[in-house]
Every structure is written in structure tokens, then in C-alpha cells.
């Protein structure tokens, strides 16, 4: 006989009990985290993903915009799309500010601050476009498989990730770190590339292949840097305060100077400096600074040749 009771064509799943148990746990969790009975809504990941797709189309309307756009309609498309997207972005920023303040509903201070952040973000979109152009060119010049910059834009996950990052980094700087983090995680899910929005990245940045790349919050990357898949720019250790809690925001990730190449699988940890013009080989584990022009590789594996099976 089944453990689940069958009554009048329906199964008794114990829904009422489950709902009550989940409610009790939810209330307990909220009291532990924030002491709020009804916390304000968080920014919506789904809405931000739509905003990101629209912003990418605004930045590159000929390649990522509507398929039937002509020269006469591009400016109208960009203007109309921007008007809609910035209004929606403002709402998501306002949600973050209300969540932080603990106020739900009409909050004049949060409202004005959200408008200001959205306006400043919009003013920096031309800078983002110019930076991404340098990233696309770096990828085209750095990958012999790339046949055109347009191919790089529409096909390379590293470009998708860096577009998201350059947008998220502005929001992070302007005071919307949660919205920025959601944007970073949208890119992470789509590309397998995990870049914290706090990371500072210079022009002409190229991530080749990309899957498994991790770049931490306080990493600083110079100009004309190229990294390959599975590279980690991470923290060596996490400092704790007197209460045993992790210290937030301290500089704990590497500084990578200009014209550095980091090959696949390299792990670079701690607040160390990779001097300009250096090359870091594949699968290298590095926890100390290296001088400019360094060439760091794995130690050669010791091998012995056994003739006729000798020594086996």
C-alpha cells in the first residue's frame, strides 16, 4: 500500500503542514537577518537581464539591435530604447536603495538618489562603447581564428562578459552594488566568466575562450591584458576581525600591470603585482609579486627514460 493517502482522486501531500513549516522558517530567517517583518523587494534579475540585452543593443544597434534597422531608423531606435531602459533601470536601483534603507513604498530620498544614479550611468554609456571597441579590437588582433571584429562581438563569450562588466562597474562605483552584482551574475551564468563588478579593468582587455575565469572584487587590471580560460585572480586569505567575522572590502586581489598575458589554468592569489610585460604560463600557482618582463612557468617535471623496461 502506498504511503500517500489517496482521497477522492486526490493525494494528501501534507501541504498545509509544509506551508506552516516553511512560513515559520522564513519568518525566523528574516528576524535573524534583518529584524524585518516584510523586507522591501530586491532588484529583479529577470528585469535586469532584459535591461542588459537592451543596453547591448543600444551600444551596438547594427549588430545587436533589431534585424531590420536602417541608417535612418538607428537614432530613433537608440533614443526610444534608452528612454525605456533607463526608466526601468531607475526602478531597479530604487529597489536596492529601499532595501538598504528598510523603507518600502514612497521614499523621496531613495527616489531622487536612484534618478541621479541612473542619469550619471547614462552619461557614461559613450565611454563604455569606446572601451568595448578596444576590447573587441584586442580580441580580433589576439586570436588568429577571428575573421572580423563583428564575429568577435556576436560570438565571443569574453566580449559578452566584458560588456556586462563595464556596465556593472559603473553602477558599482555610483552606489548601486547589488544591481551591479546581479548584472555580473547574469554574465556569469551566460558565459562561465565570473568578474566581480568592483574589479578595475583597463582598455583592450581580451578573455580568450573564457570558461572558468574568476576575477575578484579588488583586482586591478591594466591595459592590453590577455587571459585564457580557467584563470583565477583571487584572494590568498580572508582576514577576520576581533569577532571572528570576515573583513569586507580590503584589497586582497592581484594587480596586473599593462601588456601581461596569463595562460590557461593559472591561479594568482593575494595582493601581489604582476609587472608589466610579463607572461604567466599555464597552470602556474603564484602568490608573490613578479618584476616587469618576467616569464613564469611551471617547473619542468622530472622524467627518466627506462630502456627495455629497466626500473619498472
HELIX and SHEET records of a PDB file:
HELIX    1   1 UNK A   15  UNK A   33  1                                  19    
HELIX    2   2 UNK A   45  UNK A   59  1                                  15    
HELIX    3   3 UNK A   61  UNK A   64  1                                   4    
HELIX    4   4 UNK A   71  UNK A  101  1                                  31    
HELIX    5   5 UNK A  108  UNK A  123  1                                  16    
HELIX    6   6 UNK A  125  UNK A  142  1                                  18    
HELIX    7   7 UNK A  149  UNK A  155  1                                   7    
HELIX    8   8 UNK A  157  UNK A  174  1                                  18    
HELIX    9   9 UNK A  177  UNK A  191  1                                  15    
HELIX   10  10 UNK A  307  UNK A  309  5                                   3    
SHEET    1   A 2 UNK A   6  UNK A   7  0                                        
SHEET    2   A 2 UNK A  10  UNK A  11 -1                                        
SHEET    1   B 5 UNK A 194  UNK A 195  0                                        
SHEET    2   B 5 UNK A 214  UNK A 215  1                                        
SHEET    3   B 5 UNK A 232  UNK A 234  1                                        
SHEET    4   B 5 UNK A 267  UNK A 269  1                                        
SHEET    5   B 5 UNK A 285  UNK A 286  1                                        
SHEET    1   C 4 UNK A 200  UNK A 201  0                                        
SHEET    2   C 4 UNK A 220  UNK A 221  1                                        
SHEET    3   C 4 UNK A 255  UNK A 256  1                                        
SHEET    4   C 4 UNK A 273  UNK A 274  1                                        
SHEET    1   D 5 UNK A 206  UNK A 207  0                                        
SHEET    2   D 5 UNK A 226  UNK A 227  1                                        
SHEET    3   D 5 UNK A 261  UNK A 262  1                                        
SHEET    4   D 5 UNK A 279  UNK A 280  1                                        
SHEET    5   D 5 UNK A 295  UNK A 296  1                                        
END                                                                             
